[in-house]
Amino acid sequence: MKEFKAYTIQFVGLKQGDHHYDFEIGNTFFNNFEYNEFNDVNVKINLKLIKKTTLLEFYFSAQGTINVNCDITNEPFNQSISDDFNLVVKFGTEYNDDNEEILILPHGEYELNVAQYIYELIILAVPIKRVHPGIENGTLKSDILSKLEELSPIKNKDAKTNEDIDPRWNNLKKLLTDK
């Protein structure tokens, strides 16, 4: 837990009002979580803490780039990310984190480690399907991409033309358009 000590915020003793924290997230942060999906990480986290008499409000904002491998060609590229997350911390009799936006801390707690929230914010900001921008605009030249195009069924010369299709299927297609 020593590696996450920098992400611990002691809220006891802070005056009521706004407090700002900035974090630079790199590869070592994710290595401490034993997460190795990213090649390189350069993300800035801006954290705004609003302390009120009965609760704390945390506003996380993540901006930066993550170097990941493309899901199609396995080529590394920089994926830009930008995301926000809000957390309300209330105080009660026992610890409860059942709700993802409300955290209940026991009375007497004086600090909160936000490393897990930063980790989840960055992980969820990355798109599920990671596609190299060179594929979308056609500028990427790759052996894998050329092989995929070669084996694509659209380019396959053995594909049936409209004349070879059974005419009964055309009648069924009319049902879709006759709505």
N, C-alpha and C positions, 0 to 999 in steps of 0.2 A: 504494500500500500504506500510505501515511501515514494514510488515513482509518480503517484497521483497527488502528492502533498501540495503541489503548486496550484491545484484546482480546488482546494478547500477554501471556502469563504466563511469567515467568522462574522456572523451577523450580530452577535451580542456586542454591545458597545458602539455600534454604528448609530448615527443620528437618523431620525426619520427623514425620508426624502429619497432622492435619487443618488445611486452610486454606480460607477462604471468600471468594468473590468475588461481587459483585452487579453486574448490568448492566441499564441501562434502554434498551430498544430502541424506537426511533421510526422515522418515515418516512425520515430521512436514512440510516439503516443499510441499508434496502432500496434506496434511490436509489443508494448506492455499489455495490450489486450489479447495478444497472440492472434491477431487478424492480419493475414498476408495477401489479401485480394488486390491491394493497391501497390503499384510500382513506386510511386512517389506521391507525397501529399504536401500541399502548400495552401492551408486554409487559415483564415483569420476569423476568430470568434469574437464578436462584440457582445458583452453581457451587461444588461442594465438591470440593476436591482433597485426596486422601490420598496423601502421599508415603511410599513404602516404600523399602527399600534397593535393590531391583532393578527396581522399576516404579512407575508413577504411575497412580492411579485417579481419573477425572473423573466426577462425577455432576452432570448438567445437569438443571435443573427450570425449566420455562417456565409462567408464569401471566399471563393478561391478556386483552385484547380486541383484535380486529382489525376494522376497518370495511371490509366488502366489499359488493359488489353481489349481489343475489339472482339465482340462475340462471333463475328463472321470470319475475319481474317487473322485474328490473334496478333494484329499489329498494335503496338502501344501508341496511345495518343492522350492528349490532355483534355479531360472532361471538365468543363466549368460547372461549378455548383453554386447555388444560392438558395438559402432556405431560412425559415424562422421557426421558433418554437417558444411557447409561453408556458410558464409553470407557476402555479400558486402554491405557496407553502403555508399551511395552517398548523396550529398547535392543538393537540388533544391528549388523551390518556395513553395511547399507544401508537407505534409506528404503523402507517398504512399507506401503501402505494398502489392500491387497486385501480384507481383512476389515473390515467396517464397524464392528465393536466393538473391534478391536485395531489399534493403530497402532504400527509399529516405526520408531523414530528411530535414525539413526546415532549411534554413540558420539561424544561431544563436543558434541552439541546441548545448548543451555542454555535454550531458550525454545520455546514453542508458541503459535501464533496460533489461537484458538478461534472466530474469526468465522464460518468456513465451517460449523462444527458447530452454532453457534447459528442460522445461516440455515436450515440443513436441518431442524433441530428445529422451528422455527416453521412453515416451509412444510408439513411433514408433519403438523403438529398441526391444520391447517385441514381441515375435511371436504371430500371431493371434490365433493359436491353441496351447494351453499350455498342453503338455503331460509329465507326470511324467517320469523321466528316468528309474524308476523301471518297468514301463510297457513295455518299448522298449526292455530291456534286460531280462525281466521275473523274476526279483527278488522281485517285490512288491507283497505282500500278503494283500488283502483287501476284505472285505465282498462285497463291491459294484462290484469289479472286478470279484469275483467268481460268483456273480449273473448274471453279463453280459455274462460271458462265458456259464453259464447254459442256458440262454435264447437265445443264439446266434443261428441263423438259420443254420449254418454250422454243429453244433453238434446235431441239431434236428433229431431225428430218424424217424420222419414222412416225411422227405424230399424224393422227388422222385429220383430214381436211373436213370441211362441212359437208362435202358430198358423200363421204364415207360413213357419216353418222346415220343411224337408223331413223327414218322419218317419224317414227312414233315418239321419239324424244322431242321433236319439234312441236308436236301437238301438246305435249306436257308443258313445254316452255310457254305456250300460249296461255295456259291457266295462270301462270304467275303474272302475266301482263294484263289479264282481263279483269282485274280487281275492280 
